[in-house]
């Protein structure tokens, strides 16, 4: 397997900007991507990518065909995998796991553990507004929006 991207220093921060070294999915060779703290944040396998000014840091990982877009932030030990999409200004943290074809968008905030869309319904608890199927099972950050 050849490297999918390289990391470029981003002035004024400890984050690195992605630059694609080969074309894959809808990313072309040479295209700049989002920001990561370290190489372990984004897998070189599959079609996963961090776009725009989205940020992935800490022990968080993006794998398989997952996408992180816009100004979204993924941190803590969160995992974004499968065909999941985190977009707009969404925030994923803690030990959350967003997978399959889940979409977390707008300014949704998700932390803790995520129940996959095919998990038993009894495991789901949706206490934050979202547009699709990313549902959480534990506490919401104190600055998260309250549900209606």
Long-range contacts (C-beta under 8 A, 24 or more apart in sequence): 1-44, 1-45, 3-44, 4-44, 4-45, 5-33, 5-42, 5-44, 7-36, 7-39, 8-32, 10-35, 15-55, 15-57, 18-42, 18-49, 18-50, 20-49, 25-49, 25-65, 34-68, 34-69, 48-80, 48-81, 54-86, 56-80, 60-92, 60-93, 66-98, 72-104, 76-111, 84-134, 91-141, 93-141, 94-138, 96-136, 98-134, 101-133, 102-132, 102-133, 102-134, 103-131, 103-132, 103-133, 103-134, 104-130, 104-132, 104-134, 105-130, 105-131, 105-132, 106-130, 106-131, 107-145, 108-134, 109-140, 109-141, 109-143, 109-144, 109-145, 110-134, 110-136, 111-136, 111-138, 111-139, 111-140, 111-141, 112-136, 112-137, 112-138, 112-139, 113-137, 113-138
